[in-house]
Amino acid sequence: MFNDFKLLLSCEHAHNAVPAFARNLNIPCEILESHRGYDYGVYDIYKRLVKQEKPDFYCAGKYSRLFIDLNRSLWNHSVFSEFWDSIKDNQGDAKYFALRKRAFAYYLGYRNAVEEYVSTTAATTPVLHLAIHSFTPVLNGKERDADIGILFDPSRPQENMIANVIISEIHARAPELKVRKNFPYQGKSDGLCTTLRKLTPHYAGFEIEFNQKLFG
């Protein structure tokens, strides 16, 4: 079944770096190194998948989501973190908007490349997209009861079918892992996959969420 698709791999929250021109965001190191700064552990998984699966298109974010979140739409209030507020308050509108312009350029470069690939490719061949993410084992004092989450839109029959195949493949290789659908987030919430679904019906998108406890 998967041979009928072009494979797209992405990793939006791969790194926790802040570009040199944005150091005045003054994000504390301990926050950058936490789950808020990036998706711990996923870049190694992403690189391994790129090497093994040889996707037709692949991309990974270079900077922390606290600089700008590649997995959120620009209308989403969380696309820019609260650290941006200090620039506007302390350094004025000119520096604030100059930096926002550079952040937008980075964001649009990433998103436009993915959207163009999906739009162009899906005109002739369906696209299967796996976006690699991770989640913190405990949030707000509550333990998250899963090892892997498969996020997708349950209203799309093809995504339902492929999700079941992905889960079966995981269980065949690692039956001890607990895999849940649309956990710890809903796959139809705002995200890159949700945006790409609007471009064409010939796209199937999944966020694969790994519990960070798997990485030690």
C-alpha positions in Angstrom: 0.0 0.0 0.0 2.8 2.5 0.9 4.4 2.0 -2.4 1.6 3.9 -4.0 2.6 7.1 -2.1 5.4 9.6 -2.3 6.9 9.9 1.2 7.4 13.2 3.0 9.2 13.3 6.3 9.4 16.4 8.5 10.6 17.4 12.0 9.4 20.9 12.9 10.8 21.0 16.4 14.1 19.3 15.8 16.4 21.8 17.4 16.5 24.4 20.3 18.9 26.9 18.8 18.1 30.6 18.5 19.6 32.5 15.5 22.3 34.9 16.4 20.2 37.9 15.2 17.5 36.9 17.7 19.6 36.5 20.9 17.8 39.5 22.4 14.8 37.3 22.9 16.7 36.4 26.1 15.3 32.9 26.4 16.8 31.2 29.5 19.0 28.2 28.6 17.0 26.0 31.0 13.8 26.7 29.1 15.5 26.1 25.7 16.7 22.8 27.0 13.3 21.8 28.2 10.3 20.4 26.3 9.2 23.9 25.6 12.3 24.6 23.6 12.2 21.6 21.3 11.1 18.0 20.9 13.8 16.2 22.7 15.0 13.0 21.0 13.3 13.3 17.7 16.1 14.5 15.5 17.9 11.2 15.8 14.8 9.4 14.9 14.2 11.7 12.0 17.8 11.2 10.7 17.5 7.4 11.0 14.2 7.4 9.0 15.7 9.6 6.3 18.6 7.2 5.9 16.5 4.1 6.0 13.3 5.1 4.1 14.9 7.5 1.6 11.9 9.9 1.5 11.0 11.8 -1.6 11.1 15.0 0.3 12.3 15.8 3.9 12.9 18.8 6.0 13.7 19.7 9.6 13.5 23.0 11.5 16.7 24.7 12.5 15.6 26.8 15.4 13.6 26.5 18.6 9.8 26.8 18.4 10.2 29.6 21.0 11.7 31.7 18.2 8.8 30.8 15.9 6.7 27.7 15.8 6.8 26.0 12.4 4.0 23.7 13.4 1.4 26.5 14.0 -0.5 28.7 11.6 0.4 32.4 11.7 -3.1 33.2 13.1 -2.4 31.0 16.1 -1.4 33.0 19.2 1.2 30.5 20.1 3.2 30.8 16.9 5.3 33.5 18.7 6.3 32.8 22.3 5.9 35.2 25.2 9.6 36.0 24.9 8.8 38.3 22.0 6.9 40.6 24.4 10.1 41.8 26.1 11.6 43.0 22.8 8.6 45.2 22.0 8.4 46.5 25.6 12.1 47.1 26.1 13.6 47.8 22.7 10.8 49.5 20.8 8.6 48.8 17.7 11.4 49.2 15.2 13.6 46.4 16.5 10.5 44.3 17.2 9.1 44.5 13.7 12.6 44.1 12.1 13.1 40.8 14.0 9.6 39.6 13.2 10.3 40.1 9.5 13.3 37.8 9.7 11.3 35.3 11.7 8.5 35.4 9.1 11.1 34.8 6.3 12.4 31.7 8.0 8.9 30.4 8.7 7.6 31.0 5.2 10.7 29.5 3.6 10.0 26.2 5.5 6.2 26.1 5.1 6.1 27.3 1.5 8.7 24.6 0.4 6.5 21.8 2.0 3.3 23.2 0.6 4.7 23.5 -2.9 6.0 19.9 -2.7 2.6 18.6 -1.6 0.6 20.7 -4.1 2.8 19.8 -7.1 3.3 16.1 -6.2 -0.3 15.3 -5.2 -1.4 16.5 -8.7 -0.2 13.1 -10.0 0.7 10.9 -6.9 -0.7 10.7 -3.4 1.6 12.0 -0.6 2.1 10.3 2.7 3.5 12.6 5.4 5.1 11.6 8.7 5.9 14.5 11.0 8.1 13.4 13.8 7.5 14.9 17.3 7.8 14.0 21.0 6.0 14.9 24.2 7.0 15.2 27.8 6.0 12.2 30.0 4.3 14.4 32.6 2.5 17.7 32.0 1.0 19.8 34.8 1.6 17.0 37.2 -0.3 14.4 35.2 1.4 11.4 33.6 0.7 10.8 30.0 -0.3 7.2 29.5 1.2 6.2 26.1 4.6 5.5 24.5 3.6 6.6 21.0 0.8 8.7 19.7 -0.5 8.6 16.1 -2.2 11.9 15.3 -4.5 12.1 12.3 -7.9 13.3 11.1 -10.4 10.6 11.9 -12.9 12.1 9.5 -10.6 11.0 6.6 -11.1 7.3 5.9 -7.7 6.9 4.3 -5.9 8.3 7.3 -7.9 6.0 9.5 -6.8 3.0 7.5 -3.2 4.0 7.3 -3.1 4.8 11.1 -4.2 1.2 11.8 -1.4 -0.1 9.5 1.2 2.1 11.3 0.0 0.9 14.7 0.1 -2.8 13.5 3.6 -2.3 12.3 4.8 -0.8 15.6 3.2 -3.6 17.6 4.8 -6.2 15.3 8.2 -4.8 16.0 7.7 -3.6 19.7 4.6 -5.2 21.2 5.5 -3.8 24.6 4.9 -0.2 23.5 1.5 1.4 24.2 0.3 3.2 21.1 -2.7 5.5 21.2 -4.6 7.3 18.4 -4.8 11.1 18.7 -2.9 11.3 21.9 -1.7 13.4 23.6 -3.2 15.9 21.1 -5.9 15.8 18.5 -4.7 15.3 15.0 -7.2 17.7 13.5 -6.0 20.6 15.7 -3.9 23.4 14.2 -0.7 22.1 12.8 1.3 21.6 9.6 -0.6 18.4 8.7 -3.9 20.1 9.2 -2.9 22.9 6.8 -1.6 20.5 4.2 -4.9 18.5 4.2 -6.6 21.6 2.9 -4.5 21.7 -0.2 -5.5 18.4 -1.8 -7.5 15.2 -1.0 -4.5 13.2 -2.2 -2.5 13.8 1.0 -2.4 11.8 4.2 -0.7 13.4 7.1 0.3 12.0 10.5 2.1 13.4 13.5 4.1 10.6 15.2 4.5 11.6 18.8 7.1 9.7 20.9 7.1 9.9 24.7 10.4 11.4 25.7 10.8 8.8 28.4 11.7 6.4 25.6 14.9 8.4 25.1 16.2 7.9 28.6 
